[in-house]
């Protein structure tokens, strides 16, 4: 084919008035060719000069009839090998080499090209020239809205998966092969019930036509759909039907996917032994298959079964390949956090790259676990709230369970036993309603001293460890529970149990140096009597409570001036836990911006607060950091009812998102009950004014969301009257 630039030069010379003979001498092209180019240019313009060469099939091409026979042999007997296919064809008088049969299989989508993809049930392949030309024709027909013609062209092709064109053509015009290839695109685009009916009908049609290879592929999509619908028994029935009545398939990837889904079904139906057998089978298939990307799926399966040591190995292998790099890293970090290796988990999360929007709630949850283990419990509260807020509709209940379990650990660590138990109790009806029975029993066991757990649930490592923990009376029992946690890589959960059920290990902790409890956790108030905790309530009447001898919170009777109150609230919200600091200049600008001696005023007010709260001066000190002075918290925990208010609203909005209106309504009402006066009343510094408007806007938004929970007229009137009295406009 002549160069396009040469053609353009020829046209330019003709336009200048040159003769064909002169041009042919200059560029060594015949006058006939120049004449032909000129005619094309006059008819089609410059685009016509870009003309493509027609496809000429090779001389030794195999007839379509023979290809079809090879295809049907594989389709009707999925387990047939290349040699067996060659022998059967010989009996029919067709002589083909193994390489030739392999090429036909590749052309019809039975063989994967490892360069393009290794792990899809419908593989993407390099399309041959003739197929590409047909797809181009079909695209032109679609541009003219001639869908019937486009479908006719595509229906002639051997394989068409991976082409966007299939999505543009209506379902009714496609033949059975094309429908099988298109069905995968429709997952998530149609309601699950409609999609399930469509795929089931298509699978049965394939079985009628003895298209068993396609039936296997469709069965995997059908099983996946049933899983999302939560129909485990239907999944098991379909699995048994295929194992008994459909010819065996030898495609290792399909076998792996089928065994994995079978194992997940058994795990969900609490048949642990059968699930473990499936896991072993998957592991053996992967050894031969040598596709490291699939180890992430196996890792998820092992972690669902609670076999975390094997899950960690699977995630490490998946990371080596690097295709699902972020997902594998997050899963591995989650396993390490669960095993109490907090620094390692946080370091892994630092390696994450690219977009993390879909993974953010899980990242927040892992960070919260790590921060609890490192003793930064107030910061952990912020991350648990973010995890709940960012969770998707279908994941909300699971995230609420995990987050509230972490929050109850935090409250128990701060010696707020009532709050911890309330959080555990509140989720029990939600878990029962959503059939999260294992999680339900874990909470029940933490709350009660004795509880019967059915044997079928006792294989779960968290339930088993909780049972062992509840039996602790001597050091020997403690060591037994800890060794079980170490063996199953759940030391992080063991540490949280020690906080949640401190009364069980209290005597042992005072007598012995217990294994598995890091220094950071031992610094928590529940283990340390000397820790200062102040619970400040300012959404109602201003009151401060302090923890006495690790038993109960007692009200402080001292009276505080407005300036002292506003500074104390500022410190409690900005420096809520030990280790946090803030620049003195920020405090001075906020409270004494126009004062001649702002630092003197700060020191006076701060010393008054310390006196009234009986805080030793080193716990709230003003050291220098470089050129700046800072106010540093060295050992005090500040809690506020504003944190409780935020927590209630986040839970309420999550329940609302999940469609649990009754639970959402209760949480909204509990949040509104905390507001008993206008927040930061008569406090006119910048921080107080900003915080006041922020809280009022949150109340307004919460009220709008509350109306979506279908409350009664009485409930609406009560809340409206309450806020009218408080002079807070919510409409």
C-alpha positions as CSV (number, residue, x, y, z in Angstrom):
1,X,0.0,0.0,0.0
2,X,1.4,3.4,-1.1
3,X,2.1,6.0,1.6
4,X,-0.8,8.3,2.4
5,X,1.6,11.3,2.3
6,X,2.6,10.4,-1.3
7,X,-1.0,10.4,-2.3
8,X,-1.5,13.9,-0.8
9,X,1.5,15.2,-2.7
10,X,0.2,13.8,-6.0
11,X,-3.2,15.6,-5.4
12,X,-1.5,18.9,-4.6
13,X,0.6,18.6,-7.8
14,X,-2.5,17.9,-9.9
15,X,-4.2,21.0,-8.4
16,X,-1.2,23.0,-9.4
17,X,-1.8,21.9,-13.1
18,X,0.9,19.4,-13.5
19,X,0.4,16.5,-16.0
20,X,0.1,12.9,-14.9
21,X,3.2,11.9,-16.9
22,X,5.4,14.5,-15.2
23,X,4.2,13.5,-11.7
24,X,4.8,9.7,-12.5
25,X,8.4,10.4,-13.5
26,X,9.1,12.4,-10.3
27,X,7.7,9.9,-7.8
28,X,8.1,6.6,-9.8
29,X,4.4,5.8,-9.8
30,X,2.4,4.7,-12.9
31,X,-0.1,7.1,-14.5
32,X,-2.9,4.6,-14.1
33,X,-2.3,4.6,-10.3
34,X,-2.2,8.4,-10.2
35,X,-5.5,8.5,-12.3
36,X,-7.1,6.1,-9.9
37,X,-6.1,8.2,-6.8
38,X,-7.5,11.3,-8.5
39,X,-10.8,9.6,-9.2
40,X,-11.0,8.4,-5.5
41,X,-10.2,11.9,-4.3
42,X,-13.0,13.4,-6.5
43,X,-15.5,10.9,-5.2
44,X,-14.6,10.5,-1.5
45,X,-12.2,13.3,-0.7
46,X,-9.1,12.9,1.4
47,X,-10.7,10.2,3.6
48,X,-11.0,8.0,0.5
49,X,-7.2,8.1,0.1
50,X,-6.8,6.4,3.5
51,X,-8.6,3.4,2.0
52,X,-7.9,0.0,3.7
53,X,-6.7,-3.0,2.0
54,X,-9.3,-5.8,1.6
55,X,-8.9,-8.8,3.8
56,X,-7.6,-11.8,1.8
57,X,-8.0,-15.1,3.7
58,X,-4.9,-17.5,3.7
59,X,-4.8,-20.4,1.2
60,X,-4.9,-23.1,3.8
61,X,-7.9,-21.9,5.8
62,X,-10.1,-24.5,7.4
63,X,-13.8,-24.5,6.2
64,X,-16.4,-23.1,8.6
65,X,-18.2,-26.4,8.7
66,X,-15.2,-28.2,10.2
67,X,-14.6,-25.4,12.7
68,X,-18.2,-25.7,13.8
69,X,-17.8,-29.5,14.4
70,X,-14.7,-28.9,16.5
71,X,-16.6,-26.2,18.5
72,X,-19.7,-28.4,19.1
73,X,-17.5,-31.3,20.3
74,X,-16.0,-29.1,23.0
75,X,-19.3,-27.5,23.8
76,X,-21.2,-30.8,24.2
77,X,-18.4,-32.6,26.0
78,X,-16.6,-30.0,28.2
79,X,-14.1,-32.4,29.6
80,X,-12.8,-33.5,26.2
81,X,-9.0,-33.1,25.6
82,X,-7.1,-32.1,22.5
83,X,-6.1,-35.8,21.8
84,X,-9.6,-37.1,22.3
85,X,-10.9,-34.4,20.0
86,X,-8.4,-35.4,17.3
87,X,-9.4,-39.1,17.5
88,X,-13.1,-38.3,17.3
89,X,-12.5,-36.1,14.2
90,X,-10.5,-38.9,12.5
91,X,-13.5,-41.2,12.8
92,X,-15.5,-38.6,11.0
93,X,-12.8,-38.4,8.3
94,X,-11.4,-35.0,9.4
95,X,-7.7,-34.8,9.9
96,X,-6.4,-31.9,11.9
97,X,-3.2,-31.3,13.9
98,X,-3.4,-30.7,17.7
99,X,-2.1,-27.1,17.0
100,X,-4.9,-26.6,14.6
101,X,-7.6,-27.8,17.1
102,X,-6.1,-25.6,19.7
103,X,-6.3,-22.5,17.4
104,X,-10.0,-23.3,16.8
105,X,-10.6,-23.6,20.5
106,X,-8.9,-20.3,21.1
107,X,-11.0,-18.7,18.3
108,X,-14.2,-19.9,20.0
109,X,-13.1,-18.7,23.4
110,X,-12.3,-22.0,25.1
111,X,-8.7,-21.2,25.7
112,X,-7.3,-18.1,27.5
113,X,-4.5,-15.9,26.2
114,X,-2.3,-15.4,29.4
115,X,-0.9,-12.1,28.0
116,X,-4.4,-10.5,27.9
117,X,-6.1,-12.2,30.8
118,X,-5.6,-15.2,33.1
119,X,-8.6,-15.4,35.3
120,X,-11.9,-14.5,33.6
121,X,-14.5,-17.2,33.0
122,X,-15.2,-15.6,29.5
123,X,-11.6,-14.9,28.3
124,X,-10.7,-11.9,26.2
125,X,-8.8,-12.9,23.1
126,X,-7.0,-11.3,20.1
127,X,-9.5,-11.0,17.4
128,X,-8.5,-12.1,13.9
129,X,-8.7,-9.7,10.9
130,X,-11.9,-11.2,9.5
131,X,-13.7,-10.9,12.9
132,X,-12.6,-7.2,13.3
133,X,-14.0,-6.4,9.8
134,X,-17.3,-8.0,10.7
135,X,-17.5,-5.9,14.0
136,X,-16.7,-2.8,12.0
137,X,-19.6,-3.6,9.7
138,X,-21.9,-4.2,12.7
139,X,-20.9,-0.8,14.2
140,X,-21.8,0.9,10.9
141,X,-25.2,-0.8,11.0
142,X,-25.8,0.3,14.6
143,X,-25.0,3.9,13.6
144,X,-27.9,3.7,11.1
145,X,-30.1,2.1,13.8
146,X,-30.2,-1.1,11.9
147,X,-29.9,-3.5,14.9
148,X,-31.3,-6.5,13.0
149,X,-28.5,-6.4,10.5
150,X,-25.9,-5.7,13.2
151,X,-27.2,-8.8,15.1
152,X,-27.0,-11.0,12.0
153,X,-23.4,-10.0,11.4
154,X,-22.4,-10.7,15.1
155,X,-24.4,-14.0,15.2
156,X,-22.1,-15.4,12.5
157,X,-18.9,-14.8,14.6
158,X,-17.3,-17.6,16.5
159,X,-16.8,-15.5,19.7
160,X,-17.6,-11.9,20.6
161,X,-17.1,-11.5,24.4
162,X,-15.4,-8.3,25.5
163,X,-16.8,-6.2,22.7
164,X,-19.0,-3.2,23.8
165,X,-21.1,-3.6,20.7
166,X,-23.0,-6.5,22.4
167,X,-24.4,-4.1,25.0
168,X,-25.9,-1.9,22.2
169,X,-28.0,-4.7,20.5
170,X,-31.4,-5.6,21.9
171,X,-31.6,-9.1,23.6
172,X,-34.3,-10.4,21.2
173,X,-32.0,-10.1,18.1
174,X,-29.1,-12.2,19.5
175,X,-28.6,-15.9,19.1
176,X,-27.9,-18.3,22.0
177,X,-24.1,-17.9,21.9
178,X,-24.2,-14.1,21.9
179,X,-26.8,-14.1,24.7
180,X,-24.4,-16.2,26.8
181,X,-21.6,-13.7,26.2
182,X,-23.9,-10.7,26.9
183,X,-25.4,-11.9,30.2
184,X,-22.2,-11.1,32.1
185,X,-22.5,-7.4,31.2
186,X,-26.0,-7.1,32.6
187,X,-25.0,-8.1,36.2
188,X,-25.7,-5.0,38.4
189,X,-27.5,-3.2,35.7
190,X,-30.8,-5.0,36.2
191,X,-32.7,-5.9,39.5
192,X,-31.3,-9.1,40.9
193,X,-34.6,-11.0,40.7
194,X,-35.2,-10.2,37.0
195,X,-31.5,-10.9,36.2
196,X,-31.7,-14.3,38.1
197,X,-34.8,-15.3,36.1
198,X,-33.1,-14.4,32.8
199,X,-29.9,-16.3,33.5
200,X,-31.7,-19.4,34.8
201,X,-33.9,-19.5,31.6
202,X,-30.7,-19.0,29.5
203,X,-28.9,-21.8,31.3
204,X,-31.8,-24.2,30.8
205,X,-31.9,-23.4,27.1
206,X,-28.1,-24.2,26.9
207,X,-28.8,-27.5,28.6
208,X,-31.6,-28.4,26.1
209,X,-29.3,-27.7,23.2
210,X,-26.5,-29.7,24.9
211,X,-24.3,-26.6,25.2
212,X,-22.8,-27.8,28.5
213,X,-19.6,-25.7,28.4
214,X,-21.8,-22.6,28.2
215,X,-24.1,-24.0,30.9
216,X,-21.1,-24.3,33.3
217,X,-20.1,-20.7,32.7
218,X,-23.7,-19.5,33.3
219,X,-24.0,-21.7,36.4
220,X,-21.1,-19.7,38.0
221,X,-22.8,-16.4,37.2
222,X,-26.1,-17.8,38.6
223,X,-24.4,-19.0,41.8
224,X,-22.9,-15.5,42.2
225,X,-26.3,-13.9,41.8
226,X,-27.9,-16.3,44.3
227,X,-25.1,-15.4,46.7
228,X,-25.9,-11.7,46.5
229,X,-29.6,-12.6,46.9
230,X,-28.7,-14.5,50.1
231,X,-30.2,-17.8,48.9
232,X,-27.7,-20.3,50.1
233,X,-30.0,-23.4,49.9
234,X,-30.7,-22.6,46.3
235,X,-27.0,-22.4,45.7
236,X,-26.4,-25.8,47.2
237,X,-29.2,-27.3,45.1
238,X,-27.7,-25.9,41.9
239,X,-24.2,-27.2,42.9
240,X,-25.6,-30.7,43.5
241,X,-27.5,-30.7,40.3
242,X,-24.4,-29.8,38.2
243,X,-22.3,-32.3,40.0
244,X,-24.7,-35.1,39.3
245,X,-26.3,-34.4,35.9
246,X,-24.0,-32.2,33.8
247,X,-20.9,-33.6,32.1
248,X,-17.7,-32.9,33.9
249,X,-15.6,-30.0,32.9
250,X,-11.8,-29.9,33.0
251,X,-11.2,-26.1,32.7
252,X,-9.1,-25.5,35.8
253,X,-10.4,-21.9,36.2
254,X,-14.0,-22.9,36.1
255,X,-13.3,-25.8,38.5
256,X,-11.6,-23.4,40.9
257,X,-14.5,-20.8,40.8
258,X,-17.0,-23.6,41.2
259,X,-15.2,-25.1,44.2
260,X,-14.8,-21.7,45.8
261,X,-18.5,-20.9,45.5
262,X,-19.3,-24.3,46.8
263,X,-17.1,-23.7,49.8
264,X,-18.6,-20.3,50.5
265,X,-22.1,-21.9,50.4
266,X,-21.1,-24.6,52.9
267,X,-19.4,-21.9,55.1
268,X,-22.6,-19.8,55.1
269,X,-24.7,-22.9,55.9
270,X,-22.2,-23.6,58.8
271,X,-21.0,-26.9,57.3
272,X,-17.3,-26.2,58.3
273,X,-15.8,-29.6,57.3
274,X,-17.2,-29.5,53.8
275,X,-16.1,-25.9,53.4
276,X,-12.5,-26.8,54.5
277,X,-12.5,-29.6,51.9
278,X,-13.4,-27.1,49.2
279,X,-10.7,-24.7,50.4
280,X,-8.1,-27.5,50.1
281,X,-9.3,-28.4,46.6
282,X,-9.1,-24.7,45.6
283,X,-5.5,-24.6,46.9
284,X,-4.5,-27.7,44.9
285,X,-6.0,-26.3,41.7
286,X,-4.1,-23.0,42.2
287,X,-0.8,-24.8,42.6
288,X,-1.2,-26.3,39.1
289,X,-2.9,-23.2,37.6
290,X,-0.1,-20.8,38.6
291,X,-2.3,-17.7,38.6
292,X,-1.3,-15.7,41.7
293,X,-4.1,-13.2,41.2
294,X,-6.7,-15.8,42.3
295,X,-5.0,-16.2,45.7
296,X,-6.8,-13.1,46.8
297,X,-10.2,-14.9,46.3
298,X,-8.9,-17.9,48.2
299,X,-7.5,-15.5,50.9
300,X,-11.0,-13.9,51.3
301,X,-12.4,-17.5,51.6
302,X,-9.9,-18.5,54.3
303,X,-10.5,-15.3,56.3
304,X,-14.3,-15.9,56.1
305,X,-13.6,-19.4,57.6
306,X,-11.4,-17.8,60.2
307,X,-8.3,-19.5,59.0
308,X,-6.1,-16.3,59.2
309,X,-2.6,-17.9,58.9
310,X,-3.5,-19.4,55.5
311,X,-5.3,-16.2,54.5
312,X,-2.1,-14.1,55.2
313,X,-0.1,-16.5,52.9
314,X,-2.6,-16.1,50.1
315,X,-2.6,-12.3,50.3
316,X,1.2,-12.3,50.2
317,X,1.2,-14.4,47.0
318,X,-1.5,-12.1,45.5
319,X,0.7,-9.0,46.3
320,X,3.6,-10.6,44.4
321,X,1.6,-10.5,41.1
322,X,0.5,-6.9,41.7
323,X,-2.8,-6.9,39.7
324,X,-5.2,-6.5,42.8
325,X,-2.4,-4.8,44.7
326,X,-4.5,-2.4,46.8
327,X,-7.2,-5.0,47.6
328,X,-4.5,-7.5,48.7
329,X,-2.6,-5.0,50.8
330,X,-5.8,-3.8,52.6
331,X,-6.8,-7.4,53.3
332,X,-3.3,-8.3,54.6
333,X,-3.3,-5.1,56.8
334,X,-6.6,-6.2,58.2
335,X,-5.2,-9.6,59.1
336,X,-2.2,-8.1,60.8
337,X,-4.4,-5.6,62.8
338,X,-6.5,-8.6,63.9
339,X,-3.3,-10.3,65.0
340,X,-2.2,-7.4,67.1
341,X,0.7,-6.4,64.7
342,X,-0.4,-2.8,64.6
343,X,2.7,-1.1,63.3
344,X,3.1,-3.6,60.5
345,X,-0.6,-3.1,59.5
346,X,-0.2,0.7,59.4
347,X,3.0,0.5,57.4
348,X,1.3,-1.7,54.8
349,X,-1.6,0.8,54.5
350,X,1.1,3.5,53.6
351,X,2.0,1.5,50.5
352,X,-1.5,1.9,49.0
353,X,-1.6,3.6,45.6
354,X,-4.2,5.2,43.3
355,X,-7.9,5.6,44.0
356,X,-9.0,4.3,47.3
357,X,-12.6,5.6,47.4
358,X,-14.3,2.1,47.5
359,X,-11.8,0.8,50.1
360,X,-11.9,3.8,52.5
361,X,-14.4,2.4,55.1
362,X,-12.4,-0.7,55.5
363,X,-9.1,1.3,55.7
364,X,-10.7,3.5,58.5
365,X,-11.8,0.3,60.4
366,X,-8.3,-1.2,60.2
367,X,-6.8,2.1,61.4
368,X,-9.3,2.3,64.3
369,X,-8.2,-1.2,65.4
370,X,-4.6,-0.2,65.2
371,X,-5.1,3.0,67.2
372,X,-7.0,1.1,69.9
373,X,-4.0,-1.3,70.1
374,X,-1.6,1.7,70.3
375,X,-3.7,3.4,73.1
376,X,-4.9,6.3,70.9
377,X,-8.6,5.6,71.7
378,X,-10.1,9.0,71.1
379,X,-8.6,9.2,67.6
380,X,-9.9,5.6,67.1
381,X,-13.5,6.9,67.7
382,X,-13.1,9.4,64.8
383,X,-12.1,6.6,62.4
384,X,-14.9,4.3,63.5
385,X,-17.4,7.1,62.8
386,X,-15.8,7.6,59.3
387,X,-16.0,3.9,58.6
388,X,-19.8,3.9,59.3
389,X,-20.4,7.1,57.3
390,X,-18.6,5.8,54.2
391,X,-20.0,2.3,54.1
392,X,-22.3,1.2,51.2
393,X,-25.9,0.3,51.6
394,X,-25.3,-3.5,51.4
395,X,-22.3,-3.3,53.8
396,X,-23.8,-1.0,56.5
397,X,-25.0,-3.6,59.0
398,X,-21.6,-5.4,58.9
399,X,-19.7,-2.1,59.4
400,X,-22.1,-1.1,62.2
401,X,-21.4,-4.4,63.9
402,X,-17.6,-4.0,63.6
403,X,-17.5,-0.3,64.4
404,X,-19.8,-0.5,67.5
405,X,-17.8,-3.5,68.8
406,X,-14.7,-1.3,68.6
407,X,-16.5,1.7,70.2
408,X,-17.7,-0.5,73.1
409,X,-14.0,-1.6,73.6
410,X,-13.1,2.1,73.7
411,X,-15.8,2.9,76.2
412,X,-14.8,-0.1,78.3
413,X,-11.2,1.1,78.2
414,X,-12.4,4.5,79.5
415,X,-14.3,2.8,82.3
416,X,-17.7,3.8,80.8
417,X,-19.1,0.3,81.3
418,X,-22.7,1.3,80.9
419,X,-22.1,2.9,77.5
420,X,-20.1,-0.1,76.4
421,X,-22.8,-2.5,77.4
422,X,-25.5,-0.3,75.8
423,X,-23.7,-0.3,72.5
424,X,-23.4,-4.1,72.6
425,X,-27.1,-4.6,73.5
426,X,-28.5,-2.1,70.9
427,X,-27.1,-4.0,67.9
428,X,-28.5,-7.4,69.1
429,X,-32.0,-7.1,67.5
430,X,-30.4,-5.7,64.3
431,X,-28.0,-8.6,64.0
432,X,-30.8,-11.1,64.7
433,X,-33.1,-9.5,62.0
434,X,-30.3,-9.6,59.4
435,X,-29.4,-13.3,60.3
436,X,-25.9,-12.4,61.5
437,X,-26.1,-15.2,64.1
438,X,-22.3,-15.6,64.7
439,X,-21.9,-11.9,65.4
440,X,-25.1,-12.1,67.6
441,X,-23.6,-14.8,69.8
442,X,-20.3,-13.1,70.2
443,X,-22.0,-10.0,71.7
444,X,-24.3,-12.2,73.8
445,X,-21.3,-14.0,75.2
446,X,-19.4,-10.7,76.0
447,X,-22.5,-9.4,77.8
448,X,-23.5,-12.5,79.8
449,X,-21.5,-14.8,82.1
450,X,-23.1,-18.0,80.8
451,X,-24.8,-18.6,77.5
452,X,-25.5,-21.7,75.4
453,X,-24.0,-21.6,71.9
454,X,-25.1,-24.3,69.4
455,X,-22.3,-26.6,68.3
456,X,-22.6,-25.6,64.6
457,X,-21.4,-22.1,65.5
458,X,-18.5,-23.2,67.7
459,X,-16.1,-23.7,64.8
460,X,-15.9,-19.9,64.5
461,X,-12.5,-18.9,66.0
462,X,-14.0,-15.7,67.6
463,X,-16.8,-17.6,69.3
464,X,-14.4,-20.3,70.5
465,X,-11.9,-17.7,71.8
466,X,-14.7,-15.8,73.6
467,X,-15.8,-19.1,75.2
468,X,-12.3,-19.9,76.3
469,X,-11.9,-16.3,77.7
470,X,-15.2,-16.6,79.7
471,X,-13.8,-19.7,81.4
472,X,-10.7,-18.0,82.7
473,X,-10.2,-18.4,86.5
474,X,-6.5,-19.2,86.8
475,X,-3.3,-18.2,84.9
476,X,-3.4,-21.6,83.2
477,X,-6.8,-20.8,81.6
478,X,-5.5,-17.3,80.5
479,X,-2.5,-18.9,78.8
480,X,-4.7,-21.4,77.1
481,X,-6.9,-18.7,75.6
482,X,-3.8,-16.6,74.6
483,X,-2.1,-19.6,72.9
484,X,-5.4,-20.3,70.9
485,X,-5.4,-16.6,69.8
486,X,-1.8,-16.8,68.8
487,X,-2.3,-20.0,66.8
488,X,-5.3,-18.5,64.9
489,X,-3.7,-15.1,64.4
490,X,-6.4,-13.2,66.4
491,X,-4.3,-11.7,69.2
492,X,-5.8,-8.2,68.5
493,X,-9.3,-9.6,69.2
494,X,-7.9,-11.3,72.4
495,X,-6.6,-7.9,73.6
496,X,-10.0,-6.3,73.0
497,X,-11.7,-9.0,75.0
498,X,-9.3,-8.2,77.9
499,X,-10.6,-4.6,77.8
500,X,-14.3,-5.6,77.3
501,X,-14.3,-8.2,80.1
502,X,-11.6,-6.7,82.4
503,X,-13.4,-8.1,85.5
504,X,-12.5,-11.6,84.4
505,X,-8.7,-10.9,84.3
506,X,-8.6,-8.2,87.0
507,X,-7.2,-10.4,89.8
508,X,-4.8,-12.1,87.5
509,X,-3.5,-8.8,86.2
510,X,-2.8,-7.5,89.7
511,X,-0.9,-10.7,90.6
512,X,0.9,-11.7,87.4
513,X,2.6,-10.1,84.4
514,X,0.1,-11.3,81.7
515,X,1.2,-12.3,78.2
516,X,-0.1,-10.6,75.1
517,X,-1.0,-7.2,76.6
518,X,1.2,-4.4,75.1
519,X,2.3,-1.4,77.2
520,X,0.0,0.9,75.1
521,X,-3.1,-1.0,76.2
522,X,-1.9,-1.2,79.8
523,X,-1.8,2.6,79.8
524,X,-5.6,2.7,79.2
525,X,-7.7,4.0,82.2
526,X,-9.2,0.6,82.9
527,X,-5.8,-0.8,83.7
528,X,-4.4,2.4,85.2
529,X,-6.0,3.9,88.4
530,X,-3.9,7.1,88.2
531,X,-5.3,8.2,84.8
532,X,-7.4,11.3,84.8
533,X,-10.8,11.2,82.9
534,X,-13.2,14.0,82.7
535,X,-16.7,13.7,81.1
536,X,-18.0,17.2,80.2
537,X,-21.6,17.7,79.4
538,X,-22.5,21.0,77.7
539,X,-25.4,20.2,75.4
540,X,-27.6,20.5,78.5
541,X,-26.7,22.1,81.8
542,X,-22.9,22.5,82.1
543,X,-21.5,19.7,84.3
544,X,-18.2,17.9,84.7
545,X,-17.8,14.3,85.9
546,X,-14.6,12.6,86.9
547,X,-13.7,8.9,87.4
548,X,-13.0,7.9,91.0
549,X,-11.0,4.7,91.7
550,X,-11.9,3.1,88.4
551,X,-15.5,2.5,89.7
552,X,-17.9,5.5,89.0
553,X,-18.1,9.0,87.6
554,X,-18.6,11.7,90.3
555,X,-19.9,15.2,89.6
556,X,-17.4,18.1,90.3
557,X,-19.1,20.8,92.4
558,X,-16.7,23.6,91.6
559,X,-18.2,26.6,89.7
560,X,-16.6,27.8,86.5
561,X,-16.7,31.3,84.8
562,X,-17.8,31.6,81.2
563,X,-14.2,32.1,80.1
564,X,-13.1,29.0,82.0
565,X,-16.0,27.0,80.5
566,X,-15.2,28.0,76.9
567,X,-11.4,27.4,77.4
568,X,-12.1,24.0,79.0
569,X,-14.4,23.0,76.1
570,X,-11.8,24.2,73.6
571,X,-9.2,22.0,75.3
572,X,-11.5,19.0,75.6
573,X,-12.4,19.1,71.9
574,X,-8.9,19.9,70.6
575,X,-6.8,17.9,73.0
576,X,-9.1,15.0,74.0
577,X,-6.4,12.4,74.8
578,X,-2.7,12.2,75.9
579,X,-0.1,13.0,73.3
580,X,-2.0,15.8,71.5
581,X,-0.9,19.4,71.4
582,X,-1.9,22.8,70.0
583,X,0.0,26.0,69.4
584,X,-0.5,28.7,72.1
585,X,-0.8,31.4,69.4
586,X,-4.1,29.7,68.2
587,X,-5.6,29.8,71.7
588,X,-4.5,33.4,72.2
589,X,-6.0,34.6,68.9
590,X,-9.3,32.9,69.7
591,X,-9.8,34.0,73.3
592,X,-7.6,37.1,73.8
593,X,-7.1,38.6,70.4
594,X,-7.5,42.2,71.6
595,X,-5.9,41.8,75.0
596,X,-2.6,43.5,76.0
597,X,-1.3,40.5,78.0
598,X,-3.0,37.5,76.3
599,X,-0.4,35.0,77.6
600,X,-0.9,36.2,81.2
601,X,-4.7,35.8,80.8
602,X,-4.3,32.2,79.4
603,X,-1.9,31.2,82.3
604,X,-4.3,32.6,84.9
605,X,-7.4,30.9,83.4
606,X,-5.5,27.6,82.9
607,X,-4.3,27.6,86.5
608,X,-7.8,28.2,87.8
609,X,-9.1,25.2,85.7
610,X,-6.3,23.0,87.0
611,X,-7.1,23.9,90.6
612,X,-10.8,23.3,90.2
613,X,-10.3,20.0,88.4
614,X,-7.3,19.0,90.7
615,X,-5.1,18.3,87.7
616,X,-1.3,18.1,88.4
617,X,0.5,20.8,86.4
618,X,2.7,18.5,84.4
619,X,-0.4,16.9,82.8
620,X,-1.3,20.1,81.0
621,X,2.0,21.9,80.4
622,X,3.2,24.6,78.0
623,X,6.6,23.5,76.6
624,X,8.4,24.9,73.6
625,X,8.6,23.2,70.2
626,X,11.2,25.0,68.1
627,X,10.2,28.7,68.0
628,X,6.6,28.0,69.1
629,X,5.1,27.4,72.5
630,X,2.5,24.7,72.7
631,X,-0.2,23.4,75.1
632,X,0.3,19.7,75.5
633,X,-1.9,17.0,77.1
634,X,0.3,14.6,78.9
635,X,-2.1,12.2,80.5
636,X,-5.8,13.3,80.6
637,X,-8.8,11.9,78.7
638,X,-11.6,14.4,78.0
639,X,-15.0,13.0,76.9
640,X,-18.0,15.1,75.9
641,X,-21.7,14.6,75.3
642,X,-21.1,16.1,71.8
643,X,-19.3,12.8,70.9
644,X,-22.3,10.8,72.0
645,X,-24.6,13.1,70.0
646,X,-22.4,12.7,66.8
647,X,-22.3,8.9,67.4
648,X,-26.1,8.7,67.6
649,X,-26.6,10.7,64.4
650,X,-24.0,8.6,62.4
651,X,-25.7,5.4,63.5
652,X,-29.2,6.8,62.7
653,X,-28.1,7.9,59.2
654,X,-26.5,4.5,58.6
655,X,-29.7,2.6,59.6
656,X,-31.7,5.0,57.4
657,X,-29.4,4.2,54.5
658,X,-29.9,0.4,55.1
659,X,-33.7,0.8,55.2
660,X,-33.9,0.0,58.9
661,X,-36.3,2.9,59.7
662,X,-37.3,1.9,63.3
663,X,-33.7,1.6,64.4
664,X,-32.9,4.9,62.7
665,X,-35.8,6.6,64.4
666,X,-34.7,5.4,67.9
667,X,-31.1,6.7,67.3
668,X,-32.3,10.1,66.1
669,X,-34.6,10.5,69.2
670,X,-31.7,9.5,71.5
671,X,-29.5,12.1,69.8
672,X,-32.2,14.8,70.2
673,X,-32.6,14.0,73.9
674,X,-29.0,15.0,74.5
675,X,-29.8,18.6,73.4
676,X,-31.2,20.4,76.5
677,X,-30.1,24.0,75.8
678,X,-28.6,26.1,73.2
679,X,-24.9,24.9,72.9
680,X,-22.1,27.4,73.8
681,X,-24.7,29.9,75.1
682,X,-23.2,33.3,76.0
683,X,-19.8,32.3,74.7
684,X,-18.6,34.7,72.0
685,X,-15.1,33.6,71.1
686,X,-14.6,32.4,67.5
687,X,-14.3,28.7,68.3
688,X,-17.5,28.7,70.4
689,X,-19.5,30.6,67.7
690,X,-18.3,28.3,64.9
691,X,-19.1,25.2,67.0
692,X,-22.5,26.5,67.9
693,X,-23.5,27.0,64.3
694,X,-22.0,23.6,63.3
695,X,-24.1,21.9,66.0
696,X,-27.3,23.8,65.0
697,X,-26.8,22.8,61.3
698,X,-26.3,19.2,62.4
699,X,-29.6,19.3,64.3
700,X,-31.4,20.7,61.3
701,X,-30.0,18.0,58.9
702,X,-30.8,15.3,61.5
703,X,-34.4,16.6,61.8
704,X,-34.8,16.4,58.0
705,X,-33.5,12.8,58.0
706,X,-35.6,12.0,61.0
707,X,-38.8,12.9,58.9
708,X,-37.7,10.2,56.4
709,X,-38.1,7.5,59.1
710,X,-42.0,7.8,59.0
711,X,-42.4,9.1,62.5
712,X,-45.8,9.6,64.1
713,X,-47.4,13.1,64.5
714,X,-46.9,13.0,68.2
715,X,-43.1,12.3,67.8
716,X,-42.7,15.2,65.4
717,X,-44.7,17.6,67.6
718,X,-42.6,16.6,70.7
719,X,-39.3,17.3,68.9
720,X,-40.6,20.6,67.3
721,X,-41.9,21.9,70.7
722,X,-38.6,21.0,72.4
723,X,-36.5,22.9,69.9
724,X,-38.9,25.9,69.9
725,X,-38.4,26.2,73.7
726,X,-34.6,26.1,73.1
727,X,-35.0,28.7,70.4
728,X,-33.3,26.5,67.8
729,X,-34.9,26.8,64.4
730,X,-35.1,23.3,62.8
731,X,-37.5,24.1,59.9
